[in-house]
Amino acid sequence: MAPMQYDCLYTGERIPRLGLGTWKMGGGMNPDRSQDERVISVIRAAIELGYTHIDTAEMYGAGHTEKLVGQAIRGFDRERLFITTKVWDSNLRYHQVFQALQGSLERLGIDRVDLYLVHWPNPAIPLEETFDALNEIAERGLARYIGVSNFDLDLLKKSRALSRAPIATDQVPYNLHNRKYSRNGVLRYCQENGILLTAYSPIERGTLLDDPEVRQIAEKYGATPAQIALHWVMRQPSVITIPMSLNVEHLESNLRALELELDPEDLARLDQLT
């Protein structure tokens, strides 16, 4: 099994390049309790494999996913885990942000999160009001780091100006088929300003597994298409990723993406893929 690799937050603290996303574990926008035991078991197995960054959100399963994460992490050394959660776009008023975080902490069974993100921007609520709350949350130690998700370049710059602590990350969709946040300048801005880009949907909900170019390169290296797709994302400076899988074998396989070494010509082929 490949050892975990790390990137660094602005403090110098290490964070795994490969984390565990939990979207659709325990439901989409509504709770789904039909696979609770499986979800808890998979998260625990992932931690034992070396996945110590777990990403969730209050919106996932309408809070049910956070409950499952909370049950799964019980018994593990809290100091070894890096827990990220997010406040939904309807809860961005000053008092709502505090209420949302308190609900997340209760469901997760912890007294602080490692990273707290604005899940989506909401143009109906002033970003200044949201960051008044986030700044206080960070200063009170309820979240060790704060950041944003799905923010374009203008909103990321505004967030950076409003935040009294550095923005830790912008979590966005980013993969071989989806280069939007590279084209719109967010990736370069993150790399130039000590912000991590956290790539979600790194396999584009499975569609990259059938890409002929990706499959051809995977075959050359005795790898899986998923490993190639993940390797391409993680080889870029200041980029980490959080794929989701309920298959423990896939989670173990994904770790091997960390040890791949592709020839420059193959990396160039992937760079040119659209």
N, C-alpha and C positions, 0 to 999 in steps of 0.2 A: 504494500500500500504506500502510495506516495506521501511524503511528509507535507504538511501544510506550508504554504508560502504566505508571506505577509507584505502588506504595504504599511505606510505610516500616516497617522492622523497628524494634524498640525502641531500637536504637542510632542510628537515623536513616539507616542504609544502605537504599538503594532496592532493592526487589524487584519484578519484573514482575507486573502484575495478571493477566496471561495467561501461564501456563506450559504445559509439555508433560507430560502424564501418559503412563506407559508400561505400564500394566496390560494384559495380553494381547499385548504385543509380545514375542515370543519364548516364548510359552506362558502358561498359567494357573498352576495349582499345579505343573505339570510342564513340562520343556523342550519346545519345539516349534521345531526348527531348519529347518523347511521354508521359512521366509520371511526367513532371516537377512540376506541381501543387501538385500532390500527394506526391512527395519526399519532397518538401518544407513543406507541411502540417505535414508529419510524423516527420521530424526533429524538428519542432516547438513543436509538441505534446510530443516528447521525452524529450525536455528541460523542458517542464512544468511538466513532470513526475519526473524529477530529474536527467536526464542524462546531465551532464555538461561537460563531456569529449567527444569531437567529433573528430574522426580520419578520415582523408582523405588523398589524394595524388594528385600530379600533373598529374599522369598517369591515374587516374580514369576518364573515359569519356573524355580523352584527355583534361583535365582541366574543363570540364563542371560540374563535381561533385563539385569542389571547388566553382564554381559560385553559384550552388544551396545551398551549405552550407552558403555561404556569404549572400544570400537572406534570408535564414531561420533564421539566428542569428540576423538579423537587429531588433532593438527594445528591445533586451534582454541586460541585464547588462553585458558588455564585461568582467568585472572583475570576474564575476561568472563562466565564461566559460573557459575551457582549450582546446585549439585548436591545434591538431597535424596535420602536413602534411609532405610530403616526396618528396625528389628529386629523379627523375628516373635515372636508371643506365647509360643512355646515356648522362647525363648532369653533370658528376662528375669532369670535368676539373675545374680549379680554377674560371675562369670567368663565366663558365656555371652555377656553383652553385649559384652565386649571381644573374644571370639572371633568373634562375629558381625560386629562392625564391621571387624575385620581381614580377614575373608573378603570383605566388601563392598569394602573399599579395594583389595584385590588384584584383584578382578574388574573394578572400575572403572578400575584403573590410575592411581590418584591417591593422594596421601599424607594427605589429609584431606577430609572432606565439609563442605559448607557448612551443612547442616541434617540432624540425625539425630533420628528420631522413633521412639517406641514405637508399633508398628503397631496393635496391639489390646491392651487391658488383659487381664491374666490374674489372676483372683482367687485362684488357687492359689499365686501368687508375690507376696510382699510388695512393694508399690510402693516402700517404703523401700530395699529391697535393689537394685532396678533403678536408683533415682536415685543411690544411692551410686556406681554405675558411671557413669551419665551425667554426674554432677557431675565426676568425675575425667576423663572423656573430654573434657569442655569445657575443664577447667583445663589439660589437657595439649595442647590445640590440635588434637586429632584430629577434632573437630567444632567449627565456628565458632559454631553455634547448636544448641540442643536443643529438643525439643517432643514433642507427643503426637498421636495420631490415634484417632478413634472414642471419645474420652473424654466422658462426660456431665459435667454441671456439678459434681457432688460430686468426681469423680475429677480434674477439671481444677483445682479449688480445692486439692485435696490435693497434686497435682503442683506447683502453684505454691508451696506451703508447703515442699515437700521440695527443690525445685531451688534451688541457690545462684546460678544465673544465671536471669534472667527466662525464662519459657516463651515461645518465639518464635511458636508456632502450635498450634492444634488443627485437624487435618485431618479433615473430616467430609463425609458426603454432604449436599448442600444445593442445591436448585434450586426452580423454580417449583412443582413438584408435591410436593416433599419439604421441608417446613418444620420438621421435627422439632427441629433444633438452634436454631431460632429460638424455638419454643414452649417448649423445656425450659430456656431461659435462657442457653445457651452463647454465642450470638451477642452478646447484650447484655453479658455478662460480659467477653467478648473486647474489645469496643469500649470498655468502661469501664476496662480494665486494660492497654492497650497490647499486646494479643495479636492476631495476625492469625488470622482464620478462613480456612483453605484449603478451598475447596469442591471436592470431587470429584463425579463424575457430574453435572455442571451441566446436561446435556441429558437426564438420566434414561435413560441407555442408548438414546437415540434416540426414546423415546416422546413427548417434548415436540414433536418435529417434526410430529406429527400432531394436536396439540391445536388445535381449531378457533379458539379465541380467539387463540392465538399466531400461527397462520397468517394470520388476518385482520389483525392488527396488522403482521405482517411485510409483507404485501401493500401496506398503506398506505404504508410507508416504502421500498418497493423493496428490502427486506432478505430474508434467509432466516430461517426459524423458529429455526435454531441461533443466528444473530446476535442475535435478540431475547432468547432464553433466556440467552445469555452476558452480554448487556448488562445485563439485570436483576440478575444476580448481581454483576457487577463495579461497578455504580453505588453499591452499598451500602458505607458506611464500613468499613474494616478487613477487607474481603473480597477475596481473590484466588482464582483458579481454575486448574485443571490438566486441561482436556479432553484426551482421547486421540483421535488419528486417524492412520490409515495412508495417508490421502489428502492429498497435498500441496496440492491445490486447496482442500480443506476447511480446512486449516491457514491458508492465505492468506486465505480467506473469513472465518474466525473472527477474524482480526486486525481486520477492518473493524467488528466489534462495538464496538471501542474508540471509534470516531468517531461512532456513532449519537447522535442527540438526539431523544428521544421527548417528545411533549406530556405535560403533567401528567395529563391525563385518561386517556391510554393507560397511563402508569405506574401510575395508580390501578387500572386494570382488571387489570393484571398482579399488583399487590399483593394483589388480592382473589381471584386465581385459586387453586383448590385441586386 
